[in-house]
Amino acid sequence: MPAYSAHALRPAEVYGALATSPEGLSSGEAAARQNLYGSNVLSKEDGKASWQKLLIHAAHPLAGMLWAAGAIAFLAREPVLGFVIWILVLVNSGFSYWRERRTEQAMQALRNLLPVYAHVVRDGVEADIPASQLVPGDVLVLAEGDHIPADARIVEAYGLRTNNAVLTGEASPARKTADASFRDDISEIERPNLVFAGTSVVSGTGRAVVYGTGMLSQFGRIAHLTQVVREEPSPIQVELLRTTRVISLIALGLGGAVFVVGAFEVGLDLYSAFLLALGIIVAAVPEGLPATMTLTLAMAGQRLSQRNVLVKKLSVLETLGTVSTICTDKSGTLTQNQMTVKEIWAGGQRWQVTGVGYEPKGNILSEVRSLPTRDTLQFLLSAGLLCNNSRLSPPSKHNPLWTALGDQTEAALRVAALKGGVDNEALNRVLPRVHELPFDARRKRMSTVHHSQDGAGLSWFQHWRTSADQIQGAASVVAFVKGAPREVLELCTRILVGEDICELDNHWREQILSQQDDYARRGLRVLALASRFLPPRSGAYTTAGVERDLTFLGLMAMLDPARPEVAEAIRICKQAGIRIVMITGDYGLTAESLARRTGMLDGDETSIITGAELDGMSDEELQTRLDQEVVYARMTPEHKLRLVSAFQSRGEVVAVTGDGVNDAPALRKADIGIAMGLAGTDVAREAADVILVSDNFAAIVNAIEEGRAVYDNLRKFMTYIFASNVPEVLPFLLTALINIPLALTVRQILAIDLITDMLPGLALGTEKPEPDIMRRPPRRRNQPLIDRGLLLRAFAWLGPIEAILAFSGFFLVHIIYGESLPVLFSGERLLNIQAVLAALQQDPAYPASIAAVTIFHAGVVMAQVGNAFAVRSEVHRGRSLGWLSNRFLLAGVGVEIGLIMLLIYVRPLADIFQHVPFPPIFWLWLMFFPGILYGLEWIRKNIVRKRLNNHPG
């Protein structure tokens, strides 16, 4: 049934229109309707099937080049080479898919930590069921603190108020009624007899009949709008696509050039020239790049999952590393979202309240040692407990923390009363509630009326009643009022001081207002409490009859305390060059006070800009204010969206935190949307890229740290494989250009790239963040992954070192076995690819030429061992990183050495990869290669560090 007809029906008619009854649906009918309407969940974008994901990994552009290379090998009558290429591509693709699948499963496990239940009437009995099983016609039972799981029409309401902030952005609770609504000038969300999925019950109780579930709810409509927004590819995806294109063009161009030069200048036959060109292409293609990228992102995602951070798409991890501005909310993100009374003023006396949060553990301490009586304090605390609809829930096996149902400020008053030793049961027995005048945004007050029983055991009540009898006459009914200080003070004519009720003169009024202003300047939220004995009842209790001629009891100042880890997290962000901007719907002074307590603001010239002031600014004026320390207060979702756009137009990479439905557009607009996992709504979580499962701001710092590590680790891998490309490509170039014996074959290149180098390369993708990673400024948005520094280090430094080392072993074998260098370079003993194949087929006793090729291959592998440890950091020593900190790298290097042994000494593998065993004495020379390369790189790092220390800018 659509909402436009639901609101116009009377409660009794609603049941008939939805084919239900006050006893709810039967289980059978509910099951039938679920088959018809589907589950009460938000639909998600269709994910790719497993075979599609596997195909994506196998059809990556780099893999595509290898598929083509394998096909060419078959056409050239090299079936073994073709099969080797294709099998290695499949193994590589399968590993990438498996790693990504494992990470997705870990992320799904985090999503399952957030179950939602609904309290309904089924088969005439109240029961809790999963919210996903709700259907139109279900009867919801609503109480304070409940989250409303579907759109529904109210049929019973008793002081019912809901918080619609997630839909409207307005924090003020909305009054709800069961009466029909016929107005045409209000929207569906403003209807007083409708409640909506994602909102919550602030106070009161009621029942409602569900009419909209899943994507047919208000939530669903906004979710649909959010889902259709097209997402741009992440920077890492764009960068890798560009890198793949450049590498592919270079490889094809280089291979083509080698083919032309070898065939028409050097005089090689077409078959040999073709295989040389194929070798160049295979050597230049970083086949392990897709797998390493997948592993790097997956390992970072898993490390974050252990810190209760859910990354929905691994590709955004790298974007996290570029974040330069964080636009954060206040409540629940920077704070614990648990209002706590910190100070009390009553009768001219001040008290400090210890303890944090909803756990009733702490003390109330006077600021002066001599105190005539605590009756004033007891009266004030008791008033806060009586004029209160909140409830406290102690820790349970499902939640280790104290929690509260109802309004946060009322929960804070209740906890303060318990800290002060007020006996809740005795209080309710002596002063049972008989009526309530709910809070109203216009009055800014709430009142409760209580019948006065025997006050034995409550000394403060006996003293006050005696004093009140003398002034107002005996009465059996008492009212308690709480609300905004100025509004309550206007209704007071007396004040309670100790055991006496005094006239509230100008001196007392000025003192109260001065204290209230002091609390406000310090960012505390203040409530005033008052009371009055009522005359015998004649008619209904009204605000005009109850809220007048009051006795002022005191002020209670509270705040939502900052999370203990926030200050340190903000310090780290500032150190990392990340700016944090508070954008909140709260009041400016409260927000500024929190910002100063947590270290977000440094200077004294901080300004507060409200939403109304922002509306009056042009875009140019706003840009001039973005450089200043500003707290943005009383902001709506539209304001937040405008601020995000303004920061992005300056080239900033913006992360936004949010929890409500109305935050979804800003979460989508941001470069990184971060939603709260506990307090966040389904729509916010769907719109976000990252979910903080524990609502912990410090986890954002962890996410940025891992994002920066992803970028660093990909650069380490690219340096590692590019360095090995030099000794892989150089033999083919030298053979084609100056006709020296070929030192490496295509199969051996594949063995290096996809067998021996694979595990150490992947292990580099698992490196943890470097020690100084959060002391660096943010990376520029357009800073490339592969830059000039990386290319010079790989191709002009590490790669040539590897080539020299490998060629030293190659020429050493020829010299030992009687071939001088002049003979080798004269071409008299030309060893081309055909010679290698012929030597293997003839299987001579010991072909020295094949042994030289084998030594070259082993030399590249051993040099790569040193390279793996050298590229762990661009400037840091291995000691500062921890020699044993990356156990995957240690294992990978061990396996790499074991694999080259197998390829050389196991005959079937040696035949496939064109090797012959060589004497162990040669390993003595090869064992020096890792140390030589690492030592030379250690010297370079020392020079770089000294230069950085001398010129830190």
Disulfide bonds with the S-S distance in Angstrom:
none
